[in-house]
Amino acid sequence: MEKMEYIINEEVAGERLDKAVSLLNEELSRSQAQQMIKDGHILVNGQGTKTNYKCSIDDKIEISFPEPEELDVLPEEMDLDIYYEDGDVLVVNKPKGMVVHPAPGHASGTLVNGLMAHCKDLSGINGVLRPGIVHRIDKDTSGLLMVAKNDMAHESLVNQLVEKTVTRKYQAIVHGTIPHDYGTVDAPLGRDPKDRQSMTVVDGGKHAVTHFHVIHRYKDFTHVECQLETGRTHQIRVHMKYIGYPLAGDPKYGPRKTLEIGGQALHAGVLGFVHPRTGEYMEFEAPLPAYFSELLEKLGK
């Protein structure tokens, strides 16, 4: 059984245990944390407790990840665009339209299915449906993902995400002309109470910060680069909508009349992290996909 330990710091002291766990480990949602607390997989100072326990500074939180069940997700041969691979990590460029991991309605054709056919060794920390997956990007977002091939690498990469030391830069096309060259959106994100499938800016949500700068302005659109400080679900899409510049093509958060490009114009172009074994900083860059470049060309005309 894999274990991870955290010490409560000032940032999360005073929070309920379930919320504190989801803040400390970006891979665990609050509902997952609640279930793990109930199942006795999360201890505070060596003792089981309730989800509403209020955390204090220097509390020791121990999370035990149960052994993953036998994988029932089938490997599928795919032509994966792999940028880097060694015995610990793999960096892959995911195409637009591909789901990262199996879920109800997407049992096959996902990146995980392809990864399982490509390499037999993927970390088991995330269990049956998400082997090796350290972080995700949305189905219609293209770009770079890091994948852990063993539990040591997985833990290191997740800790880097928690410590906000991973470089993640995205290119996006948004509606409207942003007048200023640089900006930061610091607004907490949570489930939309009116639509549980969507995220929104809410009081008491998870801390979320997006930095952006303008690459080029067009008549009714702006080409921007966004850099994630935190990695929340739909973060860039929700933050840009929040400041009045929703992503072009976004069916969930964009305006009713948007570009028909099969989903949001968002590409995870730059990914950098410290190698879990060597300690060397590595950075990768994936060029814009064809649809994105063609769209920029059309807007330029």
DRENDO-1510 file (C-alpha; in Angstrom, 1 decimal, always signed):
<recs>
REC; n; res; u; v; w
REC; 1; MET; +0.0; +0.0; +0.0 .
REC; 2; GLU; +1.4; +3.4; -1.1 .
REC; 3; LYS; +1.5; +6.1; +1.6 .
REC; 4; MET; +2.0; +9.8; +1.4 .
REC; 5; GLU; +2.5; +12.2; +4.4 .
REC; 6; TYR; +1.9; +15.9; +4.7 .
REC; 7; ILE; +2.3; +18.4; +7.6 .
REC; 8; ILE; -0.4; +21.0; +7.9 .
REC; 9; ASN; +0.9; +24.5; +7.2 .
REC; 10; GLU; -0.5; +27.9; +7.8 .
REC; 11; GLU; -2.2; +27.9; +4.4 .
REC; 12; VAL; -4.5; +25.0; +5.2 .
REC; 13; ALA; -4.7; +25.2; +9.0 .
REC; 14; GLY; -8.3; +25.7; +10.2 .
REC; 15; GLU; -9.8; +23.9; +7.1 .
REC; 16; ARG; -11.9; +20.8; +7.4 .
REC; 17; LEU; -9.9; +17.6; +6.9 .
REC; 18; ASP; -11.6; +16.7; +3.6 .
REC; 19; LYS; -10.9; +20.1; +2.1 .
REC; 20; ALA; -7.3; +20.2; +3.5 .
REC; 21; VAL; -6.5; +16.9; +1.8 .
REC; 22; SER; -7.9; +18.1; -1.5 .
REC; 23; LEU; -5.7; +21.2; -1.2 .
REC; 24; LEU; -2.6; +19.3; -0.3 .
REC; 25; ASN; -3.0; +16.6; -3.0 .
REC; 26; GLU; -4.4; +18.0; -6.3 .
REC; 27; GLU; -5.1; +14.5; -7.5 .
REC; 28; LEU; -7.8; +13.9; -4.8 .
REC; 29; SER; -11.2; +15.7; -5.1 .
REC; 30; ARG; -13.0; +16.6; -1.9 .
REC; 31; SER; -15.5; +13.8; -2.4 .
REC; 32; GLN; -12.7; +11.3; -2.9 .
REC; 33; ALA; -11.0; +12.5; +0.3 .
REC; 34; GLN; -14.3; +12.2; +2.2 .
REC; 35; GLN; -14.7; +8.6; +1.1 .
REC; 36; MET; -11.0; +7.8; +2.0 .
REC; 37; ILE; -11.5; +9.3; +5.5 .
REC; 38; LYS; -14.6; +7.2; +6.0 .
REC; 39; ASP; -12.7; +4.1; +4.8 .
REC; 40; GLY; -9.9; +4.8; +7.3 .
REC; 41; HIS; -7.3; +5.5; +4.6 .
REC; 42; ILE; -6.6; +9.0; +5.9 .
REC; 43; LEU; -5.2; +9.4; +9.4 .
REC; 44; VAL; -4.4; +12.5; +11.5 .
REC; 45; ASN; -1.5; +12.1; +13.9 .
REC; 46; GLY; -1.9; +8.4; +13.5 .
REC; 47; GLN; -5.6; +8.3; +14.4 .
REC; 48; GLY; -8.8; +7.9; +12.3 .
REC; 49; THR; -11.1; +10.9; +12.5 .
REC; 50; LYS; -14.2; +12.5; +10.8 .
REC; 51; THR; -14.3; +14.5; +7.6 .
REC; 52; ASN; -15.2; +17.7; +9.4 .
REC; 53; TYR; -12.1; +17.6; +11.7 .
REC; 54; LYS; -10.6; +21.1; +11.8 .
REC; 55; CYS; -6.9; +20.8; +11.0 .
REC; 56; SER; -4.2; +22.5; +13.1 .
REC; 57; ILE; -0.7; +23.6; +12.3 .
REC; 58; ASP; +1.8; +20.7; +12.4 .
REC; 59; ASP; -0.9; +18.0; +12.3 .
REC; 60; LYS; +0.5; +15.0; +10.4 .
REC; 61; ILE; -1.8; +13.8; +7.7 .
REC; 62; GLU; -1.1; +10.2; +6.4 .
REC; 63; ILE; -2.9; +9.1; +3.2 .
REC; 64; SER; -2.8; +5.4; +2.3 .
REC; 65; PHE; -3.7; +4.5; -1.3 .
REC; 66; PRO; -5.2; +1.0; -1.4 .
REC; 67; GLU; -3.5; -1.4; -3.8 .
REC; 68; PRO; -5.0; -1.0; -7.2 .
REC; 69; GLU; -7.4; -3.7; -8.4 .
REC; 70; GLU; -6.5; -5.8; -11.4 .
REC; 71; LEU; -6.7; -3.6; -14.5 .
REC; 72; ASP; -9.8; -4.3; -16.6 .
REC; 73; VAL; -9.0; -1.5; -19.0 .
REC; 74; LEU; -7.8; -3.0; -22.2 .
REC; 75; PRO; -4.6; -1.9; -24.0 .
REC; 76; GLU; -5.1; -0.5; -27.5 .
REC; 77; GLU; -2.5; +0.0; -30.1 .
REC; 78; MET; -2.3; +3.7; -30.9 .
REC; 79; ASP; +0.1; +6.0; -32.8 .
REC; 80; LEU; +1.1; +8.1; -29.7 .
REC; 81; ASP; +3.1; +11.3; -30.2 .
REC; 82; ILE; +5.8; +10.6; -27.5 .
REC; 83; TYR; +8.2; +13.5; -26.8 .
REC; 84; TYR; +10.3; +11.8; -24.1 .
REC; 85; GLU; +10.5; +8.4; -22.4 .
REC; 86; ASP; +12.8; +6.6; -19.9 .
REC; 87; GLY; +12.3; +4.1; -17.1 .
REC; 88; ASP; +10.5; +6.6; -14.8 .
REC; 89; VAL; +8.6; +9.1; -16.9 .
REC; 90; LEU; +7.0; +9.6; -20.3 .
REC; 91; VAL; +5.9; +12.9; -21.9 .
REC; 92; VAL; +3.2; +12.6; -24.5 .
REC; 93; ASN; +1.5; +15.1; -26.8 .
REC; 94; LYS; -2.3; +14.4; -26.6 .
REC; 95; PRO; -4.4; +15.3; -29.7 .
REC; 96; LYS; -7.5; +17.4; -29.5 .
REC; 97; GLY; -10.6; +15.2; -29.1 .
REC; 98; MET; -8.9; +12.4; -27.1 .
REC; 99; VAL; -10.1; +11.6; -23.5 .
REC; 100; VAL; -7.2; +11.1; -21.1 .
REC; 101; HIS; -8.6; +8.2; -19.0 .
REC; 102; PRO; -11.5; +5.8; -19.1 .
REC; 103; ALA; -14.8; +6.9; -17.5 .
REC; 104; PRO; -18.4; +6.0; -18.0 .
REC; 105; GLY; -19.1; +6.4; -21.7 .
REC; 106; HIS; -15.4; +6.4; -22.6 .
REC; 107; ALA; -14.2; +2.8; -21.8 .
REC; 108; SER; -11.9; +2.7; -24.8 .
REC; 109; GLY; -10.0; +5.0; -27.2 .
REC; 110; THR; -8.5; +7.0; -24.3 .
REC; 111; LEU; -4.9; +8.0; -23.8 .
REC; 112; VAL; -4.6; +5.4; -21.0 .
REC; 113; ASN; -5.7; +2.6; -23.3 .
REC; 114; GLY; -2.9; +3.6; -25.7 .
REC; 115; LEU; -0.3; +4.0; -23.0 .
REC; 116; MET; -1.1; +0.5; -21.6 .
REC; 117; ALA; -0.3; -0.9; -25.1 .
REC; 118; HIS; +2.8; +1.2; -25.4 .
REC; 119; CYS; +4.4; +0.4; -22.0 .
REC; 120; LYS; +3.6; -2.3; -19.5 .
REC; 121; ASP; +5.0; -0.3; -16.5 .
REC; 122; LEU; +2.7; +2.5; -15.3 .
REC; 123; SER; +2.4; +3.6; -11.7 .
REC; 124; GLY; -0.6; +2.1; -9.8 .
REC; 125; ILE; -1.3; +5.0; -7.4 .
REC; 126; ASN; -4.4; +6.1; -9.2 .
REC; 127; GLY; -5.9; +2.6; -9.4 .
REC; 128; VAL; -7.6; +0.9; -12.3 .
REC; 129; LEU; -8.8; +3.6; -14.5 .
REC; 130; ARG; -5.9; +6.1; -14.4 .
REC; 131; PRO; -2.6; +4.2; -14.3 .
REC; 132; GLY; +0.3; +6.6; -14.6 .
REC; 133; ILE; -1.8; +9.7; -14.9 .
REC; 134; VAL; -0.4; +12.5; -12.8 .
REC; 135; HIS; -2.4; +15.4; -14.2 .
REC; 136; ARG; -5.1; +15.7; -16.9 .
REC; 137; ILE; -6.1; +18.0; -19.7 .
REC; 138; ASP; -9.6; +18.2; -21.1 .
REC; 139; LYS; -10.7; +16.1; -24.0 .
REC; 140; ASP; -10.7; +19.0; -26.5 .
REC; 141; THR; -7.5; +20.5; -25.2 .
REC; 142; SER; -4.4; +19.3; -27.0 .
REC; 143; GLY; -0.8; +19.2; -25.7 .
REC; 144; LEU; +1.8; +17.8; -23.3 .
REC; 145; LEU; +1.2; +15.5; -20.4 .
REC; 146; MET; +3.7; +13.8; -18.0 .
REC; 147; VAL; +3.0; +10.2; -17.2 .
REC; 148; ALA; +4.6; +8.2; -14.3 .
REC; 149; LYS; +5.9; +4.8; -15.0 .
REC; 150; ASN; +6.4; +3.8; -11.3 .
REC; 151; ASP; +5.1; +4.9; -7.9 .
REC; 152; MET; +8.3; +6.7; -7.0 .
REC; 153; ALA; +8.0; +8.9; -10.1 .
REC; 154; HIS; +4.3; +9.4; -9.5 .
REC; 155; GLU; +4.8; +10.7; -6.0 .
REC; 156; SER; +7.6; +13.0; -7.0 .
REC; 157; LEU; +5.6; +14.5; -9.9 .
REC; 158; VAL; +2.5; +15.0; -7.8 .
REC; 159; ASN; +4.6; +16.7; -5.1 .
REC; 160; GLN; +6.0; +19.1; -7.7 .
REC; 161; LEU; +2.4; +19.9; -8.7 .
REC; 162; VAL; +1.4; +20.5; -5.1 .
REC; 163; GLU; +4.5; +22.7; -4.6 .
REC; 164; LYS; +3.7; +24.6; -7.8 .
REC; 165; THR; +7.1; +24.0; -9.3 .
REC; 166; VAL; +5.9; +22.4; -12.6 .
REC; 167; THR; +6.0; +24.7; -15.6 .
REC; 168; ARG; +2.7; +24.6; -17.6 .
REC; 169; LYS; +2.1; +27.1; -20.4 .
REC; 170; TYR; -0.9; +27.0; -22.6 .
REC; 171; GLN; -1.8; +28.9; -25.8 .
REC; 172; ALA; -5.5; +30.0; -26.2 .
REC; 173; ILE; -7.7; +32.0; -28.5 .
REC; 174; VAL; -10.3; +34.1; -26.5 .
REC; 175; HIS; -13.3; +36.2; -27.5 .
REC; 176; GLY; -12.8; +39.9; -27.3 .
REC; 177; THR; -9.7; +42.2; -27.4 .
REC; 178; ILE; -7.8; +42.2; -24.2 .
REC; 179; PRO; -6.5; +45.8; -23.7 .
REC; 180; HIS; -3.6; +45.1; -21.3 .
REC; 181; ASP; -0.5; +43.0; -22.2 .
REC; 182; TYR; -0.3; +41.0; -18.9 .
REC; 183; GLY; -2.6; +39.9; -16.2 .
REC; 184; THR; -3.2; +37.5; -13.3 .
REC; 185; VAL; -6.5; +35.9; -12.3 .
REC; 186; ASP; -6.6; +34.8; -8.7 .
REC; 187; ALA; -10.1; +33.5; -8.0 .
REC; 188; PRO; -11.2; +30.3; -6.2 .
REC; 189; LEU; -12.8; +27.5; -8.2 .
REC; 190; GLY; -15.5; +25.0; -7.3 .
REC; 191; ARG; -18.5; +23.1; -8.7 .
REC; 192; ASP; -21.2; +25.3; -10.0 .
REC; 193; PRO; -24.2; +24.8; -7.6 .
REC; 194; LYS; -26.6; +25.3; -10.6 .
REC; 195; ASP; -24.7; +22.8; -12.8 .
REC; 196; ARG; -22.6; +20.1; -11.1 .
REC; 197; GLN; -20.9; +19.3; -14.4 .
REC; 198; SER; -19.4; +22.8; -14.6 .
REC; 199; MET; -16.9; +24.7; -12.5 .
REC; 200; THR; -17.2; +28.3; -11.5 .
REC; 201; VAL; -15.6; +31.0; -9.3 .
REC; 202; VAL; -17.1; +30.4; -5.8 .
REC; 203; ASP; -16.4; +31.6; -2.3 .
REC; 204; GLY; -14.6; +28.9; -0.4 .
REC; 205; GLY; -13.5; +27.1; -3.6 .
REC; 206; LYS; -10.1; +25.8; -4.3 .
REC; 207; HIS; -7.3; +28.4; -4.6 .
REC; 208; ALA; -6.6; +28.9; -8.3 .
REC; 209; VAL; -4.2; +31.3; -10.0 .
REC; 210; THR; -3.7; +31.8; -13.8 .
REC; 211; HIS; -1.1; +34.3; -15.3 .
REC; 212; PHE; -1.6; +35.4; -18.9 .
REC; 213; HIS; +0.0; +37.6; -21.5 .
REC; 214; VAL; -1.2; +38.7; -24.9 .
REC; 215; ILE; +0.6; +37.3; -27.9 .
REC; 216; HIS; -1.5; +39.0; -30.6 .
REC; 217; ARG; -4.8; +41.0; -30.9 .
REC; 218; TYR; -7.2; +40.4; -33.7 .
REC; 219; LYS; -10.5; +42.2; -34.6 .
REC; 220; ASP; -12.7; +40.3; -32.2 .
REC; 221; PHE; -10.3; +37.8; -30.6 .
REC; 222; THR; -7.0; +37.7; -28.7 .
REC; 223; HIS; -4.3; +35.1; -28.9 .
REC; 224; VAL; -2.9; +34.6; -25.4 .
REC; 225; GLU; -0.4; +32.5; -23.4 .
REC; 226; CYS; -1.7; +31.3; -20.0 .
REC; 227; GLN; +0.6; +29.9; -17.3 .
REC; 228; LEU; -0.9; +27.8; -14.6 .
REC; 229; GLU; +0.3; +28.4; -11.0 .
REC; 230; THR; -2.4; +25.8; -9.8 .
REC; 231; GLY; -4.0; +23.1; -11.8 .
REC; 232; ARG; -7.8; +23.0; -11.1 .
REC; 233; THR; -10.4; +21.4; -13.3 .
REC; 234; HIS; -11.2; +23.7; -16.3 .
REC; 235; GLN; -9.1; +26.4; -14.7 .
REC; 236; ILE; -8.1; +28.4; -17.8 .
REC; 237; ARG; -11.5; +28.1; -19.3 .
REC; 238; VAL; -13.3; +29.3; -16.2 .
REC; 239; HIS; -10.8; +32.1; -15.3 .
REC; 240; MET; -10.8; +33.6; -18.8 .
REC; 241; LYS; -14.7; +33.6; -18.9 .
REC; 242; TYR; -14.7; +35.2; -15.4 .
REC; 243; ILE; -12.7; +38.2; -16.6 .
REC; 244; GLY; -14.9; +38.5; -19.7 .
REC; 245; TYR; -12.8; +36.8; -22.4 .
REC; 246; PRO; -14.1; +33.2; -22.8 .
REC; 247; LEU; -12.2; +30.7; -25.0 .
REC; 248; ALA; -13.2; +30.5; -28.6 .
REC; 249; GLY; -14.9; +27.2; -29.5 .
REC; 250; ASP; -15.7; +26.4; -25.8 .
REC; 251; PRO; -19.2; +24.7; -25.8 .
REC; 252; LYS; -19.4; +24.8; -22.0 .
REC; 253; TYR; -18.0; +28.2; -21.0 .
REC; 254; GLY; -18.0; +30.1; -24.3 .
REC; 255; PRO; -20.7; +32.4; -25.6 .
REC; 256; ARG; -23.6; +30.9; -27.6 .
REC; 257; LYS; -22.2; +32.1; -30.8 .
REC; 258; THR; -18.6; +30.9; -30.9 .
REC; 259; LEU; -16.3; +29.3; -33.5 .
REC; 260; GLU; -17.2; +25.8; -34.7 .
REC; 261; ILE; -13.8; +24.2; -34.1 .
REC; 262; GLY; -14.9; +21.1; -32.1 .
REC; 263; GLY; -14.2; +22.5; -28.6 .
REC; 264; GLN; -12.1; +25.2; -26.9 .
REC; 265; ALA; -9.0; +26.6; -28.7 .
REC; 266; LEU; -6.5; +25.6; -26.0 .
REC; 267; HIS; -3.1; +23.9; -26.3 .
REC; 268; ALA; -0.7; +22.8; -23.5 .
REC; 269; GLY; +2.4; +23.8; -25.4 .
REC; 270; VAL; +5.1; +23.9; -22.7 .
REC; 271; LEU; +5.7; +21.4; -19.9 .
REC; 272; GLY; +8.7; +21.5; -17.5 .
REC; 273; PHE; +9.5; +19.5; -14.3 .
REC; 274; VAL; +12.4; +18.1; -12.3 .
REC; 275; HIS; +13.2; +14.5; -13.2 .
REC; 276; PRO; +12.2; +12.3; -10.2 .
REC; 277; ARG; +15.4; +10.2; -10.3 .
REC; 278; THR; +18.2; +12.5; -11.7 .
REC; 279; GLY; +17.0; +15.8; -10.2 .
REC; 280; GLU; +17.5; +17.5; -13.6 .
REC; 281; TYR; +15.0; +20.1; -14.8 .
REC; 282; MET; +13.5; +19.1; -18.2 .
REC; 283; GLU; +11.3; +21.3; -20.4 .
REC; 284; PHE; +9.4; +20.3; -23.5 .
REC; 285; GLU; +7.5; +22.3; -26.1 .
REC; 286; ALA; +4.9; +21.1; -28.6 .
REC; 287; PRO; +4.0; +23.2; -31.6 .
REC; 288; LEU; +0.5; +24.4; -32.2 .
REC; 289; PRO; -1.8; +21.8; -33.8 .
REC; 290; ALA; -2.8; +22.4; -37.4 .
REC; 291; TYR; -6.4; +23.6; -36.6 .
REC; 292; PHE; -5.0; +26.3; -34.2 .
REC; 293; SER; -2.5; +27.6; -36.7 .
REC; 294; GLU; -5.1; +27.7; -39.4 .
REC; 295; LEU; -7.5; +29.5; -37.2 .
REC; 296; LEU; -4.9; +32.2; -36.4 .
REC; 297; GLU; -4.3; +32.6; -40.1 .
REC; 298; LYS; -8.0; +33.1; -40.8 .
REC; 299; LEU; -8.3; +35.6; -38.0 .
REC; 300; GLY; -5.3; +37.5; -39.4 .
REC; 301; LYS; -7.1; +37.9; -42.7 .
</recs>
